[in-house]
């Protein structure tokens, strides 16, 4: 009796993630908000976006709450 080895199905590789477009404050500056104000907001946001994924995770929210608390 011969042994037939069952091959595991090949793991599917994830589809490539499209490259992110660089942040451009011009895309967001409107209704009286200047590019400089937008760039300042983005810079502040990036302080709490620890993995640069475009969102603030729970640990980042905790940091925001602790840093905004009065001494």
PyMOL Python script that loads the backbone (N, CA, C, O; Angstrom):
from pymol import cmd

cmd.read_pdbstr("""\
ATOM      1  N   UNK A   1       0.841  -1.163   0.000  1.00  0.00           N
ATOM      2  CA  UNK A   1       0.000   0.000   0.000  1.00  0.00           C
ATOM      3  C   UNK A   1       0.893   1.236   0.000  1.00  0.00           C
ATOM      4  O   UNK A   1       1.753   1.394   0.866  1.00  0.00           O
ATOM      5  N   UNK A   2       0.685   2.081  -0.953  1.00  0.00           N
ATOM      6  CA  UNK A   2       1.521   3.274  -1.038  1.00  0.00           C
ATOM      7  C   UNK A   2       0.854   4.436  -0.316  1.00  0.00           C
ATOM      8  O   UNK A   2      -0.369   4.572  -0.272  1.00  0.00           O
ATOM      9  N   UNK A   3       1.700   5.240   0.230  1.00  0.00           N
ATOM     10  CA  UNK A   3       1.183   6.420   0.932  1.00  0.00           C
ATOM     11  C   UNK A   3       1.111   7.576  -0.045  1.00  0.00           C
ATOM     12  O   UNK A   3       2.068   7.868  -0.763  1.00  0.00           O
ATOM     13  N   UNK A   4      -0.012   8.211  -0.059  1.00  0.00           N
ATOM     14  CA  UNK A   4      -0.187   9.394  -0.902  1.00  0.00           C
ATOM     15  C   UNK A   4      -0.160  10.595   0.021  1.00  0.00           C
ATOM     16  O   UNK A   4      -0.976  10.726   0.933  1.00  0.00           O
ATOM     17  N   UNK A   5       0.777  11.447  -0.234  1.00  0.00           N
ATOM     18  CA  UNK A   5       0.859  12.628   0.632  1.00  0.00           C
ATOM     19  C   UNK A   5      -0.096  13.691   0.110  1.00  0.00           C
ATOM     20  O   UNK A   5      -0.086  14.072  -1.061  1.00  0.00           O
ATOM     21  N   UNK A   6      -0.894  14.131   1.014  1.00  0.00           N
ATOM     22  CA  UNK A   6      -1.843  15.188   0.650  1.00  0.00           C
ATOM     23  C   UNK A   6      -1.149  16.526   0.816  1.00  0.00           C
ATOM     24  O   UNK A   6      -0.657  16.862   1.893  1.00  0.00           O
ATOM     25  N   UNK A   7      -1.120  17.264  -0.243  1.00  0.00           N
ATOM     26  CA  UNK A   7      -0.488  18.577  -0.179  1.00  0.00           C
ATOM     27  C   UNK A   7      -1.496  19.578   0.372  1.00  0.00           C
ATOM     28  O   UNK A   7      -2.673  19.578   0.012  1.00  0.00           O
ATOM     29  N   UNK A   8      -0.998  20.413   1.240  1.00  0.00           N
ATOM     30  CA  UNK A   8      -1.837  21.485   1.765  1.00  0.00           C
ATOM     31  C   UNK A   8      -2.045  22.496   0.649  1.00  0.00           C
ATOM     32  O   UNK A   8      -1.143  22.735  -0.153  1.00  0.00           O
ATOM     33  N   UNK A   9      -3.218  23.083   0.598  1.00  0.00           N
ATOM     34  CA  UNK A   9      -3.438  24.087  -0.440  1.00  0.00           C
ATOM     35  C   UNK A   9      -2.444  25.237  -0.282  1.00  0.00           C
ATOM     36  O   UNK A   9      -2.107  25.656   0.825  1.00  0.00           O
ATOM     37  N   UNK A  10      -2.004  25.713  -1.403  1.00  0.00           N
ATOM     38  CA  UNK A  10      -1.031  26.814  -1.375  1.00  0.00           C
ATOM     39  C   UNK A  10      -1.657  28.042  -0.722  1.00  0.00           C
ATOM     40  O   UNK A  10      -2.807  28.390  -0.988  1.00  0.00           O
ATOM     41  N   UNK A  11      -0.881  28.682   0.127  1.00  0.00           N
ATOM     42  CA  UNK A  11      -1.370  29.884   0.800  1.00  0.00           C
ATOM     43  C   UNK A  11      -1.520  31.000  -0.235  1.00  0.00           C
ATOM     44  O   UNK A  11      -0.637  31.240  -1.057  1.00  0.00           O
ATOM     45  N   UNK A  12      -2.643  31.657  -0.164  1.00  0.00           N
ATOM     46  CA  UNK A  12      -2.860  32.756  -1.101  1.00  0.00           C
ATOM     47  C   UNK A  12      -2.099  33.977  -0.616  1.00  0.00           C
ATOM     48  O   UNK A  12      -2.133  34.323   0.564  1.00  0.00           O
ATOM     49  N   UNK A  13      -1.424  34.609  -1.531  1.00  0.00           N
ATOM     50  CA  UNK A  13      -0.729  35.838  -1.167  1.00  0.00           C
ATOM     51  C   UNK A  13      -1.714  36.988  -1.276  1.00  0.00           C
ATOM     52  O   UNK A  13      -2.512  37.041  -2.212  1.00  0.00           O
ATOM     53  N   UNK A  14      -1.662  37.907  -0.323  1.00  0.00           N
ATOM     54  CA  UNK A  14      -2.601  39.028  -0.380  1.00  0.00           C
ATOM     55  C   UNK A  14      -2.326  39.912  -1.586  1.00  0.00           C
ATOM     56  O   UNK A  14      -1.198  40.008  -2.069  1.00  0.00           O
ATOM     57  N   UNK A  15      -3.368  40.542  -2.049  1.00  0.00           N
ATOM     58  CA  UNK A  15      -3.220  41.456  -3.182  1.00  0.00           C
ATOM     59  C   UNK A  15      -2.347  42.625  -2.761  1.00  0.00           C
ATOM     60  O   UNK A  15      -2.414  43.059  -1.611  1.00  0.00           O
ATOM     61  N   UNK A  16      -1.538  43.138  -3.661  1.00  0.00           N
ATOM     62  CA  UNK A  16      -0.678  44.263  -3.294  1.00  0.00           C
ATOM     63  C   UNK A  16      -1.518  45.480  -2.918  1.00  0.00           C
ATOM     64  O   UNK A  16      -2.537  45.779  -3.541  1.00  0.00           O
ATOM     65  N   UNK A  17      -1.060  46.161  -1.893  1.00  0.00           N
ATOM     66  CA  UNK A  17      -1.752  47.355  -1.421  1.00  0.00           C
ATOM     67  C   UNK A  17      -1.270  48.533  -2.258  1.00  0.00           C
ATOM     68  O   UNK A  17      -0.064  48.739  -2.396  1.00  0.00           O
ATOM     69  N   UNK A  18      -2.193  49.305  -2.817  1.00  0.00           N
ATOM     70  CA  UNK A  18      -1.754  50.442  -3.617  1.00  0.00           C
ATOM     71  C   UNK A  18      -1.009  51.448  -2.752  1.00  0.00           C
ATOM     72  O   UNK A  18      -1.331  51.639  -1.580  1.00  0.00           O
ATOM     73  N   UNK A  19      -0.024  52.076  -3.339  1.00  0.00           N
ATOM     74  CA  UNK A  19       0.778  53.055  -2.609  1.00  0.00           C
ATOM     75  C   UNK A  19      -0.101  54.239  -2.203  1.00  0.00           C
ATOM     76  O   UNK A  19      -0.954  54.697  -2.963  1.00  0.00           O
ATOM     77  N   UNK A  20       0.135  54.715  -0.989  1.00  0.00           N
ATOM     78  CA  UNK A  20      -0.633  55.855  -0.507  1.00  0.00           C
ATOM     79  C   UNK A  20      -0.120  57.130  -1.155  1.00  0.00           C
ATOM     80  O   UNK A  20       1.080  57.312  -1.360  1.00  0.00           O
ATOM     81  N   UNK A  21      -1.046  57.990  -1.462  1.00  0.00           N
ATOM     82  CA  UNK A  21      -0.698  59.286  -2.000  1.00  0.00           C
ATOM     83  C   UNK A  21      -0.170  60.130  -0.847  1.00  0.00           C
ATOM     84  O   UNK A  21      -0.711  60.085   0.257  1.00  0.00           O
ATOM     85  N   UNK A  22       0.865  60.884  -1.095  1.00  0.00           N
ATOM     86  CA  UNK A  22       1.427  61.753  -0.060  1.00  0.00           C
ATOM     87  C   UNK A  22       0.387  62.789   0.353  1.00  0.00           C
ATOM     88  O   UNK A  22      -0.409  63.243  -0.469  1.00  0.00           O
ATOM     89  N   UNK A  23       0.399  63.154   1.618  1.00  0.00           N
ATOM     90  CA  UNK A  23      -0.552  64.138   2.123  1.00  0.00           C
ATOM     91  C   UNK A  23      -0.265  65.497   1.499  1.00  0.00           C
ATOM     92  O   UNK A  23       0.871  65.972   1.510  1.00  0.00           O
ATOM     93  N   UNK A  24      -1.298  66.108   0.959  1.00  0.00           N
ATOM     94  CA  UNK A  24      -1.176  67.437   0.359  1.00  0.00           C
ATOM     95  C   UNK A  24      -2.237  68.339   0.975  1.00  0.00           C
ATOM     96  O   UNK A  24      -3.430  68.132   0.751  1.00  0.00           O
ATOM     97  N   UNK A  25      -1.812  69.345   1.755  1.00  0.00           N
ATOM     98  CA  UNK A  25      -2.788  70.226   2.401  1.00  0.00           C
ATOM     99  C   UNK A  25      -3.680  70.970   1.406  1.00  0.00           C
ATOM    100  O   UNK A  25      -4.773  71.409   1.766  1.00  0.00           O
ATOM    101  N   UNK A  26      -3.228  71.114   0.170  1.00  0.00           N
ATOM    102  CA  UNK A  26      -4.049  71.796  -0.837  1.00  0.00           C
ATOM    103  C   UNK A  26      -5.362  71.059  -1.075  1.00  0.00           C
ATOM    104  O   UNK A  26      -6.378  71.675  -1.396  1.00  0.00           O
ATOM    105  N   UNK A  27      -5.336  69.731  -0.915  1.00  0.00           N
ATOM    106  CA  UNK A  27      -6.543  68.932  -1.121  1.00  0.00           C
ATOM    107  C   UNK A  27      -7.595  69.207  -0.057  1.00  0.00           C
ATOM    108  O   UNK A  27      -8.779  68.953  -0.280  1.00  0.00           O
ATOM    109  N   UNK A  28      -7.183  69.719   1.089  1.00  0.00           N
ATOM    110  CA  UNK A  28      -8.087  69.892   2.225  1.00  0.00           C
ATOM    111  C   UNK A  28      -8.376  71.354   2.546  1.00  0.00           C
ATOM    112  O   UNK A  28      -9.318  71.642   3.285  1.00  0.00           O
ATOM    113  N   UNK A  29      -7.596  72.274   2.013  1.00  0.00           N
ATOM    114  CA  UNK A  29      -7.770  73.698   2.313  1.00  0.00           C
ATOM    115  C   UNK A  29      -8.970  74.244   1.533  1.00  0.00           C
ATOM    116  O   UNK A  29      -8.936  74.343   0.306  1.00  0.00           O
ATOM    117  N   UNK A  30     -10.024  74.594   2.267  1.00  0.00           N
ATOM    118  CA  UNK A  30     -11.208  75.191   1.657  1.00  0.00           C
ATOM    119  C   UNK A  30     -12.052  75.839   2.741  1.00  0.00           C
ATOM    120  O   UNK A  30     -11.799  75.646   3.930  1.00  0.00           O
ATOM    121  N   UNK A  31     -13.030  76.589   2.342  1.00  0.00           N
ATOM    122  CA  UNK A  31     -13.957  77.248   3.263  1.00  0.00           C
ATOM    123  C   UNK A  31     -13.243  78.076   4.328  1.00  0.00           C
ATOM    124  O   UNK A  31     -13.621  78.034   5.499  1.00  0.00           O
ATOM    125  N   UNK A  32     -12.221  78.823   3.935  1.00  0.00           N
ATOM    126  CA  UNK A  32     -11.537  79.710   4.867  1.00  0.00           C
ATOM    127  C   UNK A  32     -10.450  79.068   5.695  1.00  0.00           C
ATOM    128  O   UNK A  32      -9.853  79.741   6.535  1.00  0.00           O
ATOM    129  N   UNK A  33     -10.167  77.792   5.492  1.00  0.00           N
ATOM    130  CA  UNK A  33      -9.097  77.122   6.217  1.00  0.00           C
ATOM    131  C   UNK A  33      -7.860  77.118   5.314  1.00  0.00           C
ATOM    132  O   UNK A  33      -7.910  76.647   4.178  1.00  0.00           O
ATOM    133  N   UNK A  34      -6.750  77.649   5.836  1.00  0.00           N
ATOM    134  CA  UNK A  34      -5.548  77.765   5.010  1.00  0.00           C
ATOM    135  C   UNK A  34      -4.756  76.465   4.971  1.00  0.00           C
ATOM    136  O   UNK A  34      -4.947  75.572   5.796  1.00  0.00           O
ATOM    137  N   UNK A  35      -3.870  76.384   3.999  1.00  0.00           N
ATOM    138  CA  UNK A  35      -2.993  75.217   3.883  1.00  0.00           C
ATOM    139  C   UNK A  35      -2.108  75.091   5.119  1.00  0.00           C
ATOM    140  O   UNK A  35      -1.819  73.980   5.563  1.00  0.00           O
ATOM    141  N   UNK A  36      -1.676  76.219   5.675  1.00  0.00           N
ATOM    142  CA  UNK A  36      -0.832  76.198   6.867  1.00  0.00           C
ATOM    143  C   UNK A  36      -1.587  75.617   8.063  1.00  0.00           C
ATOM    144  O   UNK A  36      -1.017  74.862   8.850  1.00  0.00           O
ATOM    145  N   UNK A  37      -2.860  75.966   8.199  1.00  0.00           N
ATOM    146  CA  UNK A  37      -3.675  75.415   9.292  1.00  0.00           C
ATOM    147  C   UNK A  37      -3.871  73.908   9.126  1.00  0.00           C
ATOM    148  O   UNK A  37      -3.807  73.151  10.094  1.00  0.00           O
ATOM    149  N   UNK A  38      -4.106  73.494   7.900  1.00  0.00           N
ATOM    150  CA  UNK A  38      -4.272  72.067   7.621  1.00  0.00           C
ATOM    151  C   UNK A  38      -2.974  71.323   7.926  1.00  0.00           C
ATOM    152  O   UNK A  38      -3.002  70.257   8.540  1.00  0.00           O
ATOM    153  N   UNK A  39      -1.846  71.875   7.504  1.00  0.00           N
ATOM    154  CA  UNK A  39      -0.552  71.236   7.762  1.00  0.00           C
ATOM    155  C   UNK A  39      -0.290  71.138   9.265  1.00  0.00           C
ATOM    156  O   UNK A  39       0.267  70.142   9.726  1.00  0.00           O
ATOM    157  N   UNK A  40      -0.681  72.148  10.031  1.00  0.00           N
ATOM    158  CA  UNK A  40      -0.526  72.111  11.481  1.00  0.00           C
ATOM    159  C   UNK A  40      -1.387  71.033  12.120  1.00  0.00           C
ATOM    160  O   UNK A  40      -0.945  70.339  13.035  1.00  0.00           O
ATOM    161  N   UNK A  41      -2.613  70.897  11.639  1.00  0.00           N
ATOM    162  CA  UNK A  41      -3.507  69.842  12.147  1.00  0.00           C
ATOM    163  C   UNK A  41      -2.939  68.470  11.829  1.00  0.00           C
ATOM    164  O   UNK A  41      -2.968  67.575  12.673  1.00  0.00           O
ATOM    165  N   UNK A  42      -2.426  68.297  10.627  1.00  0.00           N
ATOM    166  CA  UNK A  42      -1.848  67.013  10.224  1.00  0.00           C
ATOM    167  C   UNK A  42      -0.628  66.691  11.081  1.00  0.00           C
ATOM    168  O   UNK A  42      -0.438  65.546  11.489  1.00  0.00           O
ATOM    169  N   UNK A  43       0.189  67.688  11.350  1.00  0.00           N
ATOM    170  CA  UNK A  43       1.371  67.480  12.183  1.00  0.00           C
ATOM    171  C   UNK A  43       0.957  67.049  13.590  1.00  0.00           C
ATOM    172  O   UNK A  43       1.570  66.154  14.171  1.00  0.00           O
ATOM    173  N   UNK A  44      -0.074  67.680  14.134  1.00  0.00           N
ATOM    174  CA  UNK A  44      -0.580  67.300  15.458  1.00  0.00           C
ATOM    175  C   UNK A  44      -1.160  65.890  15.436  1.00  0.00           C
ATOM    176  O   UNK A  44      -0.914  65.104  16.351  1.00  0.00           O
ATOM    177  N   UNK A  45      -1.923  65.567  14.402  1.00  0.00           N
ATOM    178  CA  UNK A  45      -2.503  64.227  14.266  1.00  0.00           C
ATOM    179  C   UNK A  45      -1.412  63.169  14.219  1.00  0.00           C
ATOM    180  O   UNK A  45      -1.537  62.114  14.841  1.00  0.00           O
ATOM    181  N   UNK A  46      -0.343  63.449  13.484  1.00  0.00           N
ATOM    182  CA  UNK A  46       0.736  62.474  13.330  1.00  0.00           C
ATOM    183  C   UNK A  46       1.431  62.154  14.650  1.00  0.00           C
ATOM    184  O   UNK A  46       2.039  61.092  14.780  1.00  0.00           O
ATOM    185  N   UNK A  47       1.352  63.053  15.632  1.00  0.00           N
ATOM    186  CA  UNK A  47       1.944  62.780  16.941  1.00  0.00           C
ATOM    187  C   UNK A  47       1.258  61.595  17.614  1.00  0.00           C
ATOM    188  O   UNK A  47       1.891  60.857  18.369  1.00  0.00           O
ATOM    189  N   UNK A  48      -0.039  61.412  17.341  1.00  0.00           N
ATOM    190  CA  UNK A  48      -0.820  60.363  17.987  1.00  0.00           C
ATOM    191  C   UNK A  48      -1.074  59.159  17.080  1.00  0.00           C
ATOM    192  O   UNK A  48      -1.540  58.123  17.553  1.00  0.00           O
ATOM    193  N   UNK A  49      -0.779  59.278  15.800  1.00  0.00           N
ATOM    194  CA  UNK A  49      -0.928  58.168  14.856  1.00  0.00           C
ATOM    195  C   UNK A  49       0.384  57.390  14.864  1.00  0.00           C
ATOM    196  O   UNK A  49       1.212  57.545  13.966  1.00  0.00           O
ATOM    197  N   UNK A  50       0.566  56.555  15.878  1.00  0.00           N
ATOM    198  CA  UNK A  50       1.858  55.915  16.133  1.00  0.00           C
ATOM    199  C   UNK A  50       2.348  55.022  15.005  1.00  0.00           C
ATOM    200  O   UNK A  50       3.554  54.941  14.773  1.00  0.00           O
ATOM    201  N   UNK A  51       1.453  54.354  14.299  1.00  0.00           N
ATOM    202  CA  UNK A  51       1.894  53.453  13.229  1.00  0.00           C
ATOM    203  C   UNK A  51       1.761  54.068  11.835  1.00  0.00           C
ATOM    204  O   UNK A  51       1.964  53.389  10.829  1.00  0.00           O
ATOM    205  N   UNK A  52       1.422  55.351  11.783  1.00  0.00           N
ATOM    206  CA  UNK A  52       1.262  56.073  10.514  1.00  0.00           C
ATOM    207  C   UNK A  52       0.270  55.385   9.588  1.00  0.00           C
ATOM    208  O   UNK A  52       0.434  55.397   8.368  1.00  0.00           O
ATOM    209  N   UNK A  53      -0.755  54.788  10.175  1.00  0.00           N
ATOM    210  CA  UNK A  53      -1.767  54.087   9.389  1.00  0.00           C
ATOM    211  C   UNK A  53      -2.943  54.959   8.989  1.00  0.00           C
ATOM    212  O   UNK A  53      -3.827  54.503   8.263  1.00  0.00           O
ATOM    213  N   UNK A  54      -2.974  56.202   9.445  1.00  0.00           N
ATOM    214  CA  UNK A  54      -4.068  57.091   9.072  1.00  0.00           C
ATOM    215  C   UNK A  54      -5.198  57.117  10.076  1.00  0.00           C
ATOM    216  O   UNK A  54      -6.235  57.734   9.836  1.00  0.00           O
ATOM    217  N   UNK A  55      -5.001  56.445  11.206  1.00  0.00           N
ATOM    218  CA  UNK A  55      -6.017  56.468  12.259  1.00  0.00           C
ATOM    219  C   UNK A  55      -5.305  56.430  13.610  1.00  0.00           C
ATOM    220  O   UNK A  55      -4.130  56.074  13.705  1.00  0.00           O
ATOM    221  N   UNK A  56      -6.037  56.802  14.633  1.00  0.00           N
ATOM    222  CA  UNK A  56      -5.488  56.788  15.984  1.00  0.00           C
ATOM    223  C   UNK A  56      -6.073  55.586  16.709  1.00  0.00           C
ATOM    224  O   UNK A  56      -7.290  55.480  16.861  1.00  0.00           O
ATOM    225  N   UNK A  57      -5.211  54.682  17.154  1.00  0.00           N
ATOM    226  CA  UNK A  57      -5.693  53.497  17.859  1.00  0.00           C
ATOM    227  C   UNK A  57      -5.971  53.826  19.323  1.00  0.00           C
ATOM    228  O   UNK A  57      -5.797  54.969  19.745  1.00  0.00           O
ATOM    229  N   UNK A  58      -6.391  52.854  20.083  1.00  0.00           N
ATOM    230  CA  UNK A  58      -6.817  53.073  21.460  1.00  0.00           C
ATOM    231  C   UNK A  58      -5.685  53.624  22.324  1.00  0.00           C
ATOM    232  O   UNK A  58      -5.930  54.458  23.195  1.00  0.00           O
ATOM    233  N   UNK A  59      -4.454  53.174  22.100  1.00  0.00           N
ATOM    234  CA  UNK A  59      -3.350  53.704  22.906  1.00  0.00           C
ATOM    235  C   UNK A  59      -3.085  55.159  22.555  1.00  0.00           C
ATOM    236  O   UNK A  59      -2.701  55.945  23.421  1.00  0.00           O
ATOM    237  N   UNK A  60      -3.288  55.526  21.292  1.00  0.00           N
ATOM    238  CA  UNK A  60      -3.142  56.920  20.896  1.00  0.00           C
ATOM    239  C   UNK A  60      -4.217  57.789  21.521  1.00  0.00           C
ATOM    240  O   UNK A  60      -3.954  58.925  21.914  1.00  0.00           O
ATOM    241  N   UNK A  61      -5.431  57.256  21.612  1.00  0.00           N
ATOM    242  CA  UNK A  61      -6.521  58.000  22.249  1.00  0.00           C
ATOM    243  C   UNK A  61      -6.224  58.209  23.725  1.00  0.00           C
ATOM    244  O   UNK A  61      -6.517  59.265  24.286  1.00  0.00           O
ATOM    245  N   UNK A  62      -5.644  57.197  24.346  1.00  0.00           N
ATOM    246  CA  UNK A  62      -5.270  57.328  25.750  1.00  0.00           C
ATOM    247  C   UNK A  62      -4.233  58.443  25.905  1.00  0.00           C
ATOM    248  O   UNK A  62      -4.317  59.247  26.834  1.00  0.00           O
ATOM    249  N   UNK A  63      -3.263  58.491  25.002  1.00  0.00           N
ATOM    250  CA  UNK A  63      -2.246  59.539  25.048  1.00  0.00           C
ATOM    251  C   UNK A  63      -2.848  60.917  24.854  1.00  0.00           C
ATOM    252  O   UNK A  63      -2.432  61.878  25.503  1.00  0.00           O
ATOM    253  N   UNK A  64      -3.834  61.019  23.957  1.00  0.00           N
ATOM    254  CA  UNK A  64      -4.498  62.308  23.734  1.00  0.00           C
ATOM    255  C   UNK A  64      -5.190  62.754  25.009  1.00  0.00           C
ATOM    256  O   UNK A  64      -5.070  63.909  25.416  1.00  0.00           O
ATOM    257  N   UNK A  65      -5.913  61.840  25.638  1.00  0.00           N
ATOM    258  CA  UNK A  65      -6.640  62.187  26.857  1.00  0.00           C
ATOM    259  C   UNK A  65      -5.690  62.597  27.978  1.00  0.00           C
ATOM    260  O   UNK A  65      -5.967  63.542  28.716  1.00  0.00           O
ATOM    261  N   UNK A  66      -4.581  61.894  28.103  1.00  0.00           N
ATOM    262  CA  UNK A  66      -3.632  62.217  29.165  1.00  0.00           C
ATOM    263  C   UNK A  66      -2.905  63.526  28.883  1.00  0.00           C
ATOM    264  O   UNK A  66      -2.624  64.284  29.812  1.00  0.00           O
ATOM    265  N   UNK A  67      -2.595  63.803  27.623  1.00  0.00           N
ATOM    266  CA  UNK A  67      -1.862  65.028  27.312  1.00  0.00           C
ATOM    267  C   UNK A  67      -2.759  66.260  27.347  1.00  0.00           C
ATOM    268  O   UNK A  67      -2.263  67.376  27.502  1.00  0.00           O
ATOM    269  N   UNK A  68      -4.079  66.077  27.204  1.00  0.00           N
ATOM    270  CA  UNK A  68      -4.977  67.228  27.226  1.00  0.00           C
ATOM    271  C   UNK A  68      -5.544  67.508  28.613  1.00  0.00           C
ATOM    272  O   UNK A  68      -6.267  68.486  28.801  1.00  0.00           O
ATOM    273  N   UNK A  69      -5.217  66.649  29.591  1.00  0.00           N
ATOM    274  CA  UNK A  69      -5.698  66.817  30.955  1.00  0.00           C
ATOM    275  C   UNK A  69      -4.920  67.951  31.630  1.00  0.00           C
ATOM    276  O   UNK A  69      -3.699  68.026  31.492  1.00  0.00           O
ATOM    277  N   UNK A  70      -5.619  68.839  32.363  1.00  0.00           N
ATOM    278  CA  UNK A  70      -4.900  69.906  33.063  1.00  0.00           C
ATOM    279  C   UNK A  70      -3.974  69.308  34.139  1.00  0.00           C
ATOM    280  O   UNK A  70      -4.261  68.253  34.705  1.00  0.00           O
ATOM    281  N   UNK A  71      -2.867  70.001  34.404  1.00  0.00           N
ATOM    282  CA  UNK A  71      -1.902  69.473  35.398  1.00  0.00           C
ATOM    283  C   UNK A  71      -2.466  69.424  36.804  1.00  0.00           C
ATOM    284  O   UNK A  71      -1.774  69.007  37.733  1.00  0.00           O
TER     285      UNK A  71
END
""", "prot")
cmd.dss("prot")
cmd.show_as("cartoon", "prot")
cmd.util.cbc("prot")
cmd.orient("prot")
